[in-house]
Amino acid sequence: MSKSKKKTKINKKKLISSLSLVLIIIVAITVCIVLKCNNKTEKNKETMKLSFTSGIDKIKNFDGKGYYKIGWLQVQGTNIDLPIMETNYIKEEENSPSFGWRSQLYVTGENVEVLAGHNVMNVSDTPMLPNKELTDFEELMAFTYYDFAKDNLYIQYTKDGKDEIYLIYAVGFYDSSEKDMASTNDSKKVKEYIKKAKNKSIYDYDIDVKSSDSLIRLATCTRYFGLNEKQAFIIDARKLREDEKTIKYDVKKNDNYKMLAKKEEKM
């Protein structure tokens, strides 16, 4: 073999070795990046400890003044720890209890359940944060603040002898109307309902929602945009699935939040 051919062969081997080394380095870097991203994702998905207490005994011990007690509601970050009744009326008495009620438009078996409650003291465009003076659904207005909403993601709804956890996936304002209080189990209508809730949400929650999920909607009145505006403030949530953990999932502001801010500036 001539010296030139031998030299060419050696150069090819060196080139192949160099390319192989470069390829190994690229693969190693890629693996590191993937592992780092996975570790970051896992870190964000650490289990979030919830401080809810069981509502089963609370339902049994609550005096419903003869009205049917449907369940018990607790909302993370608030003092909302209330019975859910079949009616929005309980006989007025001294020290009458606070409570919420299920929409009369609900039909047993439907997977969208609307729960409503009074808001007497927290109706302005600068809502109060949770405090002992707020006794009904007023504290839901705290979710208009991003810092509060991103740290409080869960609801516990006790019904039929079970404490069930729900994940918040939308928070928004609606015109006060019965159509937003209606329940349904029609798959097509539920999909439309979920899409509308997400589109109207002040925040973008990193949560998957399906029409087959059990859903609840918490609603209360507000005068956030002025005394002459009749609106409802609504929080939508879906039940935690069997294969899910309570994690601190991502919450981001979306364009609706900016629109609300601009509308407030014009007032």
C-alpha positions, 0 to 999 in steps of 0.5 A: 500500500502506498504511503498516500493511501495509508495516510488517507485511511488513517485520516478517515479513521481519525475523522470517524473517531472524531465524529463519533466522539462529537456524537457521544458528547451531543448525546450526553448533553442531550440526556443531561438536558432531558434529565434536568428538565424532567427533574424540574418538572417533577419538582413542580409536581411535588405533592401539595399538602392540603389542610382540609378536615373531613366534612362527613361529621360536620354534615351530620351535626349541622342543624339544617332547620329541617332542610335537606343537607346536601354536602359540605364545602371547603375552599383552600386559602379561605375560611369557607367551611360551610354546609350546602343546602337544598335551598337558598333560604333558611328561616331567619333567626338570631345567629342564623348559620352561614351556608351555600346551596345547590342550584335548583336547576341541578338534576340528579346524575348530572356531572355539572353541579352548581353551588351558590352562596351569598356575598353581602360584604365583599362586592367592590372592585377591590375585594377584601382578602379572607378574614373572620368578618366574611362568613358566606361565599364572600371570600371567593373574591380573593381569587381575583388576586393572582398571588392568591389564586396561584397558591390556592388551587383546591376545593373539598366537596363532601357529599354522599359520605365521601370527602372529594377533592376538586382542582380549580381550572377556571375563575371568571366573571359572568352576567347573572343569569340562569343559563350559567347556573344550569347543570347538564350531563350532555357530553356536547354541552359539557364540552361547550361549558368547559370551553366557555369557562376556560375562555372566560377565565382570568387565569390559565390553569395547566389542567386537563378537563374532560366532559366525563369529569365530575364538575362543580361551579361555585358562584356568588354575586359581585359589583366588581364593575360597578353598583349598576352591574349585575354579575356573578363571580364563578370558580370552576373545578373538576374532581381529582382523578384516581391516578392524580396527586394534589400538586401545585400546578401552573397558573398564569395570567391570560389576556382576560386579566388585562381586559378586566384591568382596562375596564376598571380604569374606565370606571 
